[in-house]
Every structure is written in C-alpha cells, then in structure tokens.
Amino acid sequence: MDDTHGKISVHINHGLQDIESIGNFPIISDQKTSIYLRDIANIISGPIDIRSYYTLSNSTEQKDAVFLGIAKLKGTNSVITVEKLLERIEELRKKMPKNIEMHIIQNE
C-alpha cells in the first residue's frame, strides 16, 4: 500500500428512514471527534436527475451501491494513512448494522 486513493461501497437495505438519520450516518468517529455524512455531503430529498448510478456485482447478483472515495492530505504519509484507515474500517464493520455491507473495491 503506497497510496491512499481508494473506493469503499456501502449497501444499506433499510434503517435510514429520513434525511436526518441519513445525515447522522457516522463516517468516522474517535474519542475526540466524529465526522458524519452531513459534514461531507449535501443530502436532499426530492426528484433528482440521475445520469449515472453505481452497482456492485458478483457472479450471482447485482446490487445498487454508494461509493465513497477517500484521499490523503498533501504532505501526509500514504502508508500510515492507509493503515489507519483500514484499521478504522474494521472497527466500523463491527458496529455497523447487519443490513449494511462495506467492501473495499480499490486500494492503490
């Protein structure tokens, strides 16, 4: 791992009922601070102009998906950033509801 450009897909079957609960979805959290989806995204309810969408496929099924790209800050160590991010992803997986799947699909 010598670079932090990567993508993680998250599949949510249910549980996020409204804009507020979607905005309160934790992206990362530690003892000092938390970052929620509302902090990094504009969340709206209403008609949208869908020009493209993501799916995650394997040999037996295809699911709609959401992709989240994460990049390191300029001047930071790529290897350490990736290691810490992967550790945090594993912590999040333990706390996530069973109906949410998280996959690392690119790590370079």
Secondary structure as GFF3:
##gff-version 3
##sequence-region A 1 108
A	DSSP	beta_strand	6	12	.	.	.	ID=ss1
A	DSSP	alpha_helix	19	23	.	.	.	ID=ss2
A	DSSP	beta_strand	26	29	.	.	.	ID=ss3
A	DSSP	beta_strand	34	36	.	.	.	ID=ss4
A	DSSP	alpha_helix	37	40	.	.	.	ID=ss5
A	DSSP	beta_strand	54	57	.	.	.	ID=ss6
A	DSSP	beta_strand	62	70	.	.	.	ID=ss7
A	DSSP	alpha_helix	78	95	.	.	.	ID=ss8
A	DSSP	beta_strand	100	107	.	.	.	ID=ss9
###
